Amino acid sequence: HPHSDQSGKLFICHNGVIENYNVLKDQLVKEGHTFKSQTDTEVLAHLIGKHYDAAGGEPSKGRLIEALRTALKQVVGTYGIVMMHKDLPDVLVGARRGSPLVLGIGKGENFFASDVSAIVAHTRDVIYLNDYDVVTLRRDGFDVKSLEGGSAQVHVSRVDFTEAEAERGDFPHYMLKEIYEQPTSLRNALRGRL
């Protein structure tokens, strides 16, 4: 990560599995796309980039979001995606379905992460995104919409642990710490959903 699209201007990071990536890749290859890897993430980058380029016109966040929405409607699988386009350097776009994606709200800065421990040093105010949320993130603000373009339900939560508590603690390595933290991580992932 990151992977880029055919133009080399759109970049994405992705957690999850795109189950139908082979079918999508075959179609993209027929359309002239070339790939540098065998990953489902690169196929997703090419698919989003294809829709962005097909829309034409001036670079805009609306065009970028619409390309993402169109591509995600073709995807079968799970994703926590963050993407950016070289022509829109002050905008990040994220989307979630099945894989965690957290929005951190700071003062004059905002963050995407797959887990709050990655951003707790910078902010303790977070939004645990829901499936099918699409977020436009800027330094000074953010917008959360549904995949279909309508409004999305968001709730700002206050993280109740500190940066020091997110560190390794008394565990000899992070893997063991993560194993013991699984019940808490599961509770955090499901918070507000059940």
N, C-alpha and C positions, 0 to 999 in steps of 0.2 A: 504494500500500500504506500502511496496512493496509486491508482490505475487511471489512465487517461483514455479519452475517446479517440476516434480516428483523426480529429483535427489537432490533437495535442494541446488543446486549450481548456478542456473540461476535465476535472480531476475528482475522483471519489474515493472515500474510504468506506468500507462496508463490513459489517458483522452480520452473519446469517448465511443462508443457503438459498440460491436461486435454483429451484428444482428443474425448471424447463430451460436452463441456459443452453443446452445443446441444440434445441430446436431454434432458439433465438439466434445463436451463433451461426448455424447453418444458413439462415436467412440473411444475416448480415454479411457473411462471406460471399453469398451470391450477389449481393449488392456492391461488392468491392472492398469491404472492410478487411484489414489485415490485423492480426493479433500477435502480441508479443509474449503471451502466456497462455496457460490452459485454464485460467480461473474464471469462475462465474462472475466475479467482481468486474473483471475487464469487459466481459460481455455486457454487463449492466451499464458500464460507462459508455460503451459504444452505442447502446440502444438510446440512452438519454441524449447523447451528443447528436445522434441521427435526427431525433425529433427537434432538437434545438436548431440545428442547421437547416432543417426543412422549413422551419417557421419563417426564416429570413428576417430581414429588417435590422434595425439597430439593436445592439446588445441591451437587454433590459432584464431586471429581476423577474418581471412578469413572464417574459418569454422563457426564462430558465425554469421557473416553477411549473409552467404549463408543459414543458418538455419532460420534466420529472414525473408529473401526474400521468401524462400519456404513456410513458414507459412503464410506470409501476402498475398500470392497469393491464399490461401484457405479461407481468411477472407472476409466476407461481412460486411461493416460498416465503422466506423470512428475511427481514432486513432491518438494520439500523444504519442509515446512510448519512454521511455528511459530504457535501460536494461544493465545489467552487469553480468559477470560470475565470480564465485569465483576463477577459475583458470587463469583468465586474469584481475587482479585487477587494472591495469593501463589503461583500455579501457572501455569507455562507448559507446553504440551504440544507436542512436535515429532514429525514422522514423515518418513520418507525412502523414496523409490523413484526411482532414476535420476538425481535431482538431488542435489548434495552438501549434506550437513548435518553439522556438527561440533559436538560437545558439549565445551565447555571447563570444566575442573574447577578451581575456585579455592578460596581459604580464606574460608569464609563467603559465597561467591558462586559462581554457576555461569552458564554462557553458552551460547547457541546462535549459530552463525554458518555462513555458507555456505563460508567459507574461514578458515583459521587466522590469516592475516595480520590479520584484523579483531579478534582477541582476544589476540594474542601479548603485547600490552602489559599484560594482566591475568593471564594464566596461560600456562604452557607445557605443561601436562598436558591432553591432549585424547583424545577417543574419536571416531574416524572411524566414523560410524554406517553400518550396512549397510542394504541394501534391506529394506523391510518392518519396520524397527525403529520402535517407538513409545516415546517418552521422556516421562516426567513429571519436570519440573524444578522444584525449589524452591531457595531460597537456600542451604539447608543440606544438600541431597542430591538424588539423582535415582534413578529406576527405569527400566530399559530392558527392554522386553518385545517379543515379536514381534507382528505385526498380529493373529495369531490368539489372542494372550493368553498364550502360553507364554514360557519363558525365552529370552533372546537372548544370543548370544556377543558379549562386548565385550572390548576390549583397550585399556588406557590407554597412549598413546604420549607420548613427550616430544618437543616441537617443538625442532628443532635449529638454529633461527635466532632472532635477537633482533628486538625491535621496530624497531631502527635498520635492520636488514637488510630489514625489510618495507616500509620507506619507499621513496621514489622513487629514491634512490641517484643515480647519474650520468645517469639518463635524463631527457630534457627534459619528459616527461609520463608519466602512469600508463599510458596506452594502449600506448605503446611498451614500457614495462617489462613489462606483462602479455603482450605478444606474445613477448618473449624468455623469459618465465618459463613458457610453455606446456609444454615437456617436463617441468619439475620439478612443475608443477601436476598433470599427468597421472600422473606417478609417485606423487605423494601421494594422489591420488584412488583409485588402484588398490592402494595399499599394504594388505596384509592380505587382499586379495580374490583375488589370483592366486598 
